[in-house]
Amino acid sequence: MSNDLMQKIAIDIGYGDTKVMTGDKIFKFASAIEKKKDSEADYFGADEDDVYEFGGRKYTVGDKALTNAVSTRGFNFLVKYSPLIIFHAIKKAGLDISKPIEISTGLSIINWQEHKKFVDVIKQINVNNEILNPKIRIMAQGQGIFLNYNDKKNEGNICVVDIGYNTFDFLVFTDGKPRQDMSYATKKGVNEIIVELQKKIKKRFQIDASEQIAKKVFTDKIIEIYGEKIDLSDEIEDAKVDYVDFLFDELKSKDGDLLKYAKKVIFSGGGAYFLDDIQILRNTPNFVFSEKPYEYANVKGYYNG
């Protein structure tokens, strides 16, 4: 088959957002899935925007599913719902599902031992009774950041710190080759900041703020109580500092020497925005950030790498 006939798309499925690139299009949407109740399914047809039939049930996918979204935590979410998210991404990208499609995607190394299972789930996708059999290219999350970074020599050790919402991936490349023996991942993403903020809100206001509310408070830096807007900048800054302290303790305890002699340590991922103004990062010569928008570095690398 001629490569000219193959439609290429890169999809970076994060626990917070899914990033997509195809041709000159690049966009993101919430990695949110909402199950439609049987009573609702009677009123909403399959042609409603962002509503799909999958496995005998109907689901809303993306930004419209945020209000009652199922939990996105854990690999099981990816196994169960990645076909839906990928189908939604392909539709939003405007690809012709009747023609061949190549999908480049990634998986955190925290789940890499399950990557064959993940590929098996997405190599045939059946949504709305439409069947796709895409060609799959899979990389480790963070490898896209490395491929996208503008350093063609790639000599020596280059580290990638990919900070996601629910995961934190540390990857090492020596002379351009991935080093599985030196790479690792944890579940300590920037959600740790949100969890800490939830605790601060509960302590100060006796409110059990949901994760979605705490994320909005983090973004807006205010909380509205009984109609009064209250500035939480100090609490948010404290939570950020605590996370940065944790992050550096984690890096130094496992890779302190490597950080010193690495040619580059590239910080990226959606969580990199939270570290953007931390002076210790900006003042360390071999510490660099990928180009903004940080959250698209992986998907650009998947697409172009």
C-alpha positions in Angstrom: 0.0 0.0 0.0 1.4 3.4 -0.9 2.2 5.6 2.0 0.5 8.5 0.1 -2.8 6.7 0.7 -2.3 6.2 4.4 -3.9 8.7 6.7 -1.6 9.5 9.6 -2.7 10.6 13.1 -0.9 10.8 16.4 -2.9 10.5 19.6 -1.5 11.0 23.1 -4.2 9.7 25.5 -3.6 11.4 28.9 -5.6 10.9 32.0 -6.6 14.6 31.9 -6.6 15.4 28.2 -6.1 13.6 24.9 -3.8 15.4 22.4 -4.2 14.9 18.7 -2.1 15.8 15.6 -2.8 15.1 12.0 -1.4 17.1 9.1 -1.5 20.7 10.2 -4.2 20.1 12.8 -3.3 19.9 16.4 -5.9 20.0 19.2 -7.0 18.4 22.5 -10.1 17.3 24.3 -10.9 16.0 27.8 -10.2 12.3 28.3 -13.8 12.0 29.6 -16.3 9.2 29.2 -19.9 9.5 30.4 -22.2 6.5 30.3 -25.7 7.4 28.9 -28.6 6.0 30.9 -31.0 3.8 29.0 -33.7 6.5 29.4 -31.4 9.1 28.0 -30.5 6.9 25.1 -34.1 6.9 23.9 -33.9 10.7 23.5 -30.5 11.1 22.1 -29.8 9.7 18.6 -26.5 8.3 17.4 -26.1 11.4 15.3 -25.8 13.7 18.3 -22.4 15.3 18.6 -19.9 13.3 20.6 -22.3 10.4 21.4 -21.3 7.0 20.3 -22.5 3.4 20.6 -19.8 1.0 21.9 -20.2 -2.5 23.3 -23.9 -2.3 23.3 -24.1 1.0 25.3 -24.1 4.7 24.4 -21.4 7.1 25.7 -20.6 10.7 25.5 -16.9 11.4 24.8 -14.8 14.4 25.4 -15.5 17.8 26.8 -19.3 17.3 27.0 -18.8 14.3 29.2 -17.0 16.1 32.1 -19.9 16.6 34.4 -20.6 12.9 35.0 -17.4 11.3 33.7 -16.2 7.9 34.9 -13.0 7.8 36.8 -9.9 8.1 34.5 -7.5 6.7 37.0 -5.6 3.5 36.2 -4.6 1.4 33.2 -8.0 -0.3 33.2 -9.6 3.0 32.0 -7.3 2.9 28.9 -8.0 -0.7 28.2 -11.7 -0.2 28.4 -12.2 3.2 26.7 -9.2 3.9 24.4 -11.2 2.6 21.4 -13.9 5.2 22.1 -11.3 8.0 22.7 -9.4 7.1 19.5 -12.6 7.0 17.4 -13.6 10.4 18.8 -10.2 11.8 17.9 -10.4 10.4 14.4 -13.8 11.9 13.9 -12.8 15.3 15.2 -9.7 15.2 13.0 -11.9 14.7 10.0 -10.3 11.5 8.7 -12.1 9.2 6.4 -12.6 6.0 8.4 -13.3 4.0 5.2 -9.6 4.5 4.2 -6.4 3.2 5.8 -5.3 5.0 9.0 -2.0 4.8 10.9 -2.1 5.7 14.5 1.0 6.7 16.5 0.4 6.7 20.2 2.2 6.1 23.5 1.9 4.5 26.9 3.5 5.4 30.2 6.4 3.1 31.1 4.6 2.5 34.3 2.2 0.3 32.2 4.7 -0.7 29.5 4.7 -4.3 30.4 1.0 -4.3 29.3 1.7 -2.5 25.9 0.8 -5.6 23.9 -2.5 -5.8 25.7 -3.1 -2.1 24.9 -2.3 -2.6 21.2 -4.6 -5.6 21.0 -7.5 -3.4 22.3 -7.0 -0.7 19.7 -5.9 -2.6 16.6 -9.5 -3.3 15.8 -12.1 -0.7 16.8 -15.8 -1.1 16.6 -17.8 2.0 17.4 -21.3 2.9 15.9 -21.0 -0.4 14.1 -18.2 1.0 12.1 -15.0 -1.2 12.2 -11.5 0.2 11.9 -8.4 -1.8 11.6 -5.7 0.8 11.9 -1.9 0.3 11.7 -0.5 1.0 15.2 2.8 2.6 16.1 3.4 2.7 19.9 6.2 4.5 21.9 6.9 5.1 25.5 5.3 8.3 26.8 8.1 10.9 26.9 9.8 9.4 23.8 7.7 11.9 21.8 9.2 14.7 23.8 12.7 13.5 23.1 12.0 13.1 19.4 10.4 16.6 19.2 13.2 18.4 21.0 15.3 20.4 18.6 18.7 18.8 19.2 19.7 16.7 16.2 23.0 15.5 17.6 21.5 13.6 20.6 24.9 12.8 22.0 25.6 11.7 25.5 22.8 11.3 28.1 19.6 13.2 27.6 16.8 12.8 30.2 13.2 13.5 29.8 11.0 14.5 32.7 7.4 14.1 31.4 5.0 15.4 34.0 1.4 14.3 33.4 -1.7 14.6 35.4 -1.6 11.1 37.0 1.9 10.0 36.0 5.4 11.1 36.2 7.8 9.5 33.7 11.6 9.8 33.7 13.3 8.5 30.6 17.0 8.4 29.7 18.5 8.3 26.1 22.1 7.6 25.5 23.4 8.7 22.1 19.8 8.7 21.0 19.0 5.2 22.2 16.4 4.7 24.9 17.7 3.2 28.2 15.1 1.0 29.7 17.4 0.1 32.6 17.7 3.8 33.7 14.1 4.9 33.1 11.1 4.7 35.4 7.7 6.1 36.1 5.5 6.7 39.1 1.8 7.7 39.7 2.9 10.9 41.3 1.7 13.4 38.6 0.5 16.9 39.2 -2.7 15.5 40.6 -0.7 15.5 43.9 -1.0 19.3 43.8 -4.8 19.1 43.4 -5.1 16.5 46.2 -3.1 18.8 48.5 -5.3 21.7 47.5 -8.4 19.7 48.3 -7.0 19.1 51.8 -6.4 22.8 52.3 -9.9 23.7 51.1 -11.4 21.2 53.5 -9.3 22.5 56.4 -10.1 26.1 55.8 -13.7 26.0 54.7 -15.0 22.6 55.8 -15.9 21.7 52.2 -15.2 18.4 50.5 -14.2 19.9 47.1 -14.4 17.5 44.2 -11.3 17.0 42.0 -13.0 19.0 39.2 -13.8 21.9 41.6 -10.2 21.8 43.0 -8.8 21.9 39.5 -10.9 25.0 38.7 -9.8 26.7 41.9 -6.2 25.9 41.0 -6.7 27.5 37.6 -8.7 30.5 38.8 -6.8 31.0 42.1 -10.1 31.8 43.8 -12.9 30.0 45.4 -16.5 31.3 45.7 -18.1 30.7 49.1 -21.7 32.0 49.6 -21.2 34.3 46.7 -17.9 35.7 48.0 -14.8 35.3 45.9 -11.8 34.3 48.1 -8.2 34.5 46.9 -6.4 31.2 47.4 -3.1 32.2 45.7 -1.1 31.5 48.8 -2.5 28.1 49.4 -2.0 27.2 45.7 1.6 28.4 45.8 2.3 26.4 48.9 0.9 23.3 47.2 3.1 23.9 44.1 6.2 24.3 46.3 5.4 21.1 48.1 5.1 19.2 44.8 8.4 20.7 43.4 10.1 19.7 46.7 8.8 16.2 46.3 9.7 16.1 42.6 13.3 17.1 43.3 13.6 14.7 46.2 12.4 11.9 43.9 14.8 12.8 41.1 17.8 13.3 43.4 17.3 10.2 45.4 17.2 8.0 42.2 19.2 10.0 39.7 21.2 12.7 41.5 24.5 12.0 39.7 22.8 11.5 36.3 21.1 14.9 36.5 24.5 16.5 37.1 26.3 15.1 34.1 23.4 14.7 31.6 23.8 16.9 28.5 20.1 17.9 28.8 17.2 17.3 31.2 14.1 18.2 29.3 11.0 19.1 31.3 7.7 18.8 29.5 4.1 17.5 29.6 1.0 19.4 30.8 2.5 19.5 34.4 5.5 21.5 33.2 3.3 24.7 33.4 3.3 24.3 37.2 7.1 24.4 37.2 7.5 27.2 34.7 8.4 29.9 37.2 10.6 27.8 39.6 14.0 29.5 39.6 16.0 26.4 40.5 14.9 24.9 37.2 15.5 28.0 35.1 18.9 28.7 36.7 20.4 25.2 36.1 22.2 25.2 32.8 21.4 21.7 31.6 17.8 21.9 32.7 15.6 23.0 29.7 11.9 23.1 28.8 10.4 21.8 25.6 8.7 24.4 23.4 5.3 25.6 24.4 2.5 24.4 24.4 4.2 21.7 26.6 1.3 19.3 26.5 1.7 18.8 22.7 5.4 17.9 22.8 4.7 14.2 23.0 2.1 14.1 20.2 4.3 16.1 17.9 7.1 13.6 18.5 4.8 10.7 17.9 3.6 12.2 14.6 7.0 13.4 13.2 9.3 10.9 14.8 
